């Protein structure tokens, strides 16, 4: 059984070199900043909206974990692992919106634990994937270029970018909550 980590402790990456080490380091750094925004918060605070946005800290972590998990499934299984966003209904989008907020019964520690597990599985894939050039056609979505293909490498870079973007959102939400900042 692994020892739980605090949100401000970087997750140790598996031993690997070269490009894979760079990918793991970039993922680890951005995950750290995202998790760090939740330090010393209660479940209630993690679910609190502090800006004009619908976002809260716990919801952002849930979303990033879900996105990372979905893209890792894409690397392994191709576009069938992801929804066809062009055919989603209002009910589908409403259900998807739940990943951006803390729902009754959810806890910050539970959200962080799930994110840690998703991160662990992704890191294992980065280390073990035979070929970072392996690619798949992108699933149908309004934001995906028609006929586009992404390699595992491109997907991993997207996960880094998505995590970094939401770590910035989280920093603003946290500063609005109680003045705490991730940096500076």
C-alpha positions as CSV (number, residue, x, y, z in Angstrom):
1,X,0.0,0.0,0.0
2,X,1.4,3.4,-1.0
3,X,1.7,6.2,1.4
4,X,-0.7,9.0,0.7
5,X,0.9,12.2,-0.4
6,X,0.0,15.8,0.5
7,X,-1.2,18.0,-2.3
8,X,2.1,20.0,-2.1
9,X,4.4,17.0,-2.4
10,X,5.5,16.3,-6.0
11,X,4.9,12.7,-7.1
12,X,8.1,10.7,-7.7
13,X,8.4,9.8,-11.4
14,X,9.6,6.3,-12.4
15,X,13.3,6.1,-13.4
16,X,13.6,6.7,-17.2
17,X,15.7,8.9,-19.4
18,X,15.5,11.1,-22.5
19,X,12.2,12.4,-24.0
20,X,10.2,10.2,-21.6
21,X,11.9,11.7,-18.6
22,X,11.1,15.2,-20.0
23,X,7.5,14.3,-20.5
24,X,7.2,12.9,-16.9
25,X,9.0,15.9,-15.4
26,X,6.7,18.3,-17.3
27,X,3.6,16.4,-16.2
28,X,4.8,16.1,-12.6
29,X,5.5,19.8,-12.4
30,X,2.1,20.9,-13.7
31,X,0.3,18.3,-11.5
32,X,2.2,19.6,-8.5
33,X,1.1,23.2,-9.1
34,X,-2.5,22.1,-9.6
35,X,-2.6,20.0,-6.4
36,X,-0.7,22.7,-4.5
37,X,-3.6,25.1,-4.9
38,X,-5.7,22.9,-2.6
39,X,-3.3,22.9,0.3
40,X,-4.9,23.3,3.7
41,X,-8.4,23.6,2.3
42,X,-11.6,22.0,3.6
43,X,-14.0,20.1,1.4
44,X,-16.3,23.1,1.5
45,X,-13.6,25.5,0.4
46,X,-12.5,23.1,-2.4
47,X,-16.1,23.2,-3.8
48,X,-16.5,26.9,-3.5
49,X,-16.8,29.2,-6.6
50,X,-14.8,32.3,-6.1
51,X,-14.9,33.9,-9.5
52,X,-17.4,34.6,-12.3
53,X,-16.6,31.1,-13.6
54,X,-18.5,28.0,-12.6
55,X,-15.1,26.4,-11.7
56,X,-14.0,25.4,-8.2
57,X,-10.7,23.8,-7.1
58,X,-12.0,20.3,-6.5
59,X,-13.9,20.4,-9.8
60,X,-10.8,21.5,-11.7
61,X,-8.9,18.5,-10.3
62,X,-11.8,16.2,-11.2
63,X,-11.9,17.6,-14.7
64,X,-8.1,17.3,-15.2
65,X,-8.1,13.7,-14.0
66,X,-11.0,12.9,-16.3
67,X,-9.4,14.5,-19.3
68,X,-6.1,12.8,-18.6
69,X,-7.8,9.4,-18.1
70,X,-9.7,9.9,-21.4
71,X,-6.6,10.8,-23.4
72,X,-4.7,7.9,-22.0
73,X,-7.5,5.6,-23.1
74,X,-7.2,7.2,-26.5
75,X,-3.5,6.3,-26.7
76,X,-4.3,2.7,-25.8
77,X,-7.6,2.2,-27.7
78,X,-8.0,5.0,-30.3
79,X,-11.0,7.2,-30.8
80,X,-13.5,4.6,-29.7
81,X,-12.3,5.3,-26.2
82,X,-13.7,8.8,-26.3
83,X,-17.2,10.2,-26.8
84,X,-18.4,11.6,-30.1
85,X,-18.8,15.2,-28.9
86,X,-20.7,16.1,-32.1
87,X,-23.6,13.8,-31.1
88,X,-23.8,14.6,-27.4
89,X,-27.2,15.8,-26.1
90,X,-27.9,18.5,-23.6
91,X,-28.3,15.8,-21.0
92,X,-24.8,14.4,-21.9
93,X,-23.3,17.9,-21.5
94,X,-25.1,18.5,-18.2
95,X,-23.7,15.2,-16.9
96,X,-20.2,16.2,-18.1
97,X,-20.6,19.5,-16.3
98,X,-20.6,17.6,-13.0
99,X,-16.9,16.9,-13.4
100,X,-16.3,20.7,-12.9
101,X,-17.8,20.8,-9.4
102,X,-17.7,19.0,-6.1
103,X,-20.8,16.9,-5.8
104,X,-22.5,15.9,-2.5
105,X,-20.5,13.2,-0.8
106,X,-17.3,14.0,-2.7
107,X,-14.2,15.0,-0.6
108,X,-11.1,16.9,-1.5
109,X,-9.0,13.9,-0.3
110,X,-11.0,11.6,-2.5
111,X,-10.6,13.8,-5.5
112,X,-6.9,14.1,-4.9
113,X,-6.5,10.4,-4.4
114,X,-8.3,9.6,-7.7
115,X,-6.1,12.2,-9.5
116,X,-3.0,10.6,-8.0
117,X,-4.1,7.2,-9.3
118,X,-4.8,8.6,-12.8
119,X,-1.4,10.2,-12.8
120,X,0.3,7.0,-11.7
121,X,-1.3,5.0,-14.6
122,X,-0.3,7.7,-17.1
123,X,3.3,7.7,-15.8
124,X,3.4,4.0,-16.1
125,X,2.2,4.3,-19.7
126,X,4.9,6.9,-20.6
127,X,7.5,4.6,-19.3
128,X,6.2,1.4,-21.0
129,X,4.6,2.5,-24.2
130,X,6.6,0.9,-27.1
131,X,6.3,3.8,-29.5
132,X,5.5,7.5,-28.8
133,X,4.9,7.9,-32.5
134,X,2.0,5.5,-32.5
135,X,-1.1,7.5,-33.6
136,X,-4.8,7.4,-34.0
137,X,-7.4,9.5,-35.8
138,X,-8.9,12.1,-33.5
139,X,-12.5,11.5,-32.3
140,X,-15.3,13.7,-33.6
141,X,-15.4,16.9,-31.7
142,X,-16.0,20.6,-32.8
143,X,-12.5,21.5,-31.5
144,X,-10.7,18.7,-33.4
145,X,-9.5,19.2,-36.9
146,X,-11.3,17.0,-39.3
147,X,-9.2,14.0,-40.4
148,X,-6.6,14.9,-37.7
149,X,-4.4,12.3,-36.1
150,X,-2.4,12.5,-32.9
151,X,0.5,10.5,-31.8
152,X,1.0,9.3,-28.2
153,X,3.6,12.1,-27.9
154,X,1.1,14.7,-29.0
155,X,-1.5,13.5,-26.6
156,X,1.0,13.6,-23.7
157,X,1.9,17.2,-24.7
158,X,-1.8,18.0,-24.7
159,X,-2.2,16.6,-21.2
160,X,0.7,18.8,-20.0
161,X,-0.8,21.9,-21.6
162,X,-4.3,21.1,-20.3
163,X,-2.9,20.6,-16.8
164,X,-0.9,23.8,-16.9
165,X,-3.9,25.8,-18.2
166,X,-6.0,24.5,-15.3
167,X,-3.3,25.0,-12.8
168,X,-3.4,28.7,-13.7
169,X,-7.2,28.7,-13.3
170,X,-6.8,27.1,-10.0
171,X,-4.3,29.7,-8.8
172,X,-6.7,32.5,-9.6
173,X,-9.6,30.6,-7.8
174,X,-7.4,30.0,-4.7
175,X,-6.2,33.6,-4.6
176,X,-9.8,34.8,-4.8
177,X,-10.8,32.3,-2.0
178,X,-8.3,33.3,0.6
179,X,-5.4,35.2,-0.9
180,X,-3.0,32.2,-1.1
181,X,-0.9,31.9,-4.2
182,X,0.9,29.0,-5.8
183,X,3.9,31.2,-6.8
184,X,5.1,34.7,-5.8
